[in-house]
Amino acid sequence: MKFNESDLLQIQDKGLTTEEVERQIAIFERGNIKVDIQEAATIGNGISEISDEQRTKYIKDFEHKKDELDLLKFVPASGAATRMFKALHNFVSDFDPDKEELRDYLDKKGDSSLQLFFNSIENLPFYKDAIEKAKADHDHFDDLSNDAQKKIIAENVLYSKGLGLSDLPKGLVPFHKYDDIVVTAFEEHLYEAAKYADSKGLVKSHFTVGQGDKEKFEAEFNKIKQRVEEKTNLKFEISYSYQDPKTDTIAVDDENAPFRTEEGKMFFRPGGHGALIDNLNQQDADLIFVKNIDNVVTWDNLGDVVDYKKMLAGKLLELRDKTFGLISKLQGNPSDEDLKAASDFLMNQLFVKSLTGSESASELIEKLDRPLRIGGMVKNEGEPGGGPFLVKDEEDEISLQIIEGAQIDEDNPEQVKIVNDSTHFNPVDIVCSVKKPDGNTYDLEKFVDPNMSFVANKTKDGKPLKALERPGLWNGAMAKWNTVFVEVPVTTFNPVKTVADLLKESHQTAE
C-alpha cells in the first residue's frame, strides 16, 4: 500500500503508524471472522442462578469489605441523543398540520413509540419547559390547533431555539422529574453509584465523553453538586476521558482502498465502543462497575438495581480471592490436589471447558492470571442486545463470551438455531477486577481478541463506505478475561433507546 506525503502526515497526526493502517486494511480484505458458538449459556451451564440466601450473603460480604476497597463506576457516555429522537425528527420533517391530522399521520407511520410520545407527552420530564418555550416564541400559541401545538412543542424539544435536547450528549438529557427538579441521566448515575460504589464516604465515577463535551458535563456537575452531596451525604470525585484519536480506524471503499473525502483526504472514523478498553485500561481500582449511560431508574425503583449490583460485587470478590489463592499455591510446590483444585475451579466456576485435566502448574496459572469480570444476564424478553454464549476460539479454547448479532454466521443454520434458542441477553451490567495478585493492574490490551473486529457498511457524504469496528468493549475487548455470568431480574435493566422509553413505569415518578 503506497501512501502519499499528505497521507503520511495525516496518519502521524492521528498517532497511528502506516503499519497499523495497513493492518486495518488487511482486515477489510479478510472480511469478518464469524465466531464459533458451541452452546448458548443457560442456567446451570454458564449462567449461575443465585438463591435469596446466597444473594443476602454476597451483599453482606461486599458491604463488609467495601470500605477497604478502591471502587469506581465506569460509564460510557460519549453517545449523542440524536438517535433517541430519530422518530421525532422524522415527525417534524414530515408532518404538516394544515394538510393532515396527527391521528392519521401516526396511524400511517405505525410507530408505537411515537404514538406513546404524543399520547402521554405531559408526563415527560421536560414537557413543562418545552411548552413554556413554545408559548414564549409564539404569541398566538393558544389559538393554534392541538396538532399544530404538538409540532411546535416537538420542534422546541429538538432544536437549539428551544431546549435543543437532540444536540446534547445523551447523558445530559433530562430523564426524570421530581416535583420541580429535573434530573439528567448523568445525575441519576451519581445517585445510583452512591448506593453501592462509595468507600469511606467517597464516590468515584468515570465518564467517557465525546470531544468537546467534557466542559458540558463539568458545568452540569457544578450546577448539581450541592444537591447531590446533600441528598447522599457523600463526596464525589468525577473524572472524564475521551476516545483516543489513535483508536480511530480507516474507512475503505468497495475496492478496499482508503475512502477519500471530497478534499482527497483519507477518512478515519471512531473505532466503536471497543476503543474504550484503552480508557478502562487507564483506571486504577479494585472493583470497577460498568454500566451504560442510558440505563438508570428513578429513586423509587433503585431497590433491585442496588441489591443485585452489590450481589455481583460480592460474588466477584469471592471468585477473585479463590483465584488469587489458587495462583499462590500453584506458584509454590503444588500437590496433585492443588492442581486438581485449580483445574476444577476453571472448569466448574469459570466454565473454561477446554481443559484436559493434565495441565501443568504454569499452564493453569496462565489461565487463572487474567482480569476477571462478572456479568448480570437477563432473561430474553425481546429486548435488543448481545447474549451470553460458550464460544470456541482459534486455539480450540472454549470460554464464556458476550456475542453481538454482527458476529453471528447467519449462513450457518446450526449457529442461527443456537442463537434463536438462547434464553438470556446482555444488559451491560458488569463488575470487573483488573488487579493482579501483587496489587498491580493488568495491561488490558493484552487480553483483547483482535479477530473480533468487524466490518460494517456506512455512508459519508452520501457515498457508501466500509467501516472497521474494534472488538466491542464487553465482547472482543474482554474476550480473554475470565468470565462469570449470573442471572439478574429484568427490573435491573431500564435503557432509554427512544424518547418514549421515558414514559415507562421505571422512569416515571409519583408527584
Disulfide bonds with the S-S distance in Angstrom:
none
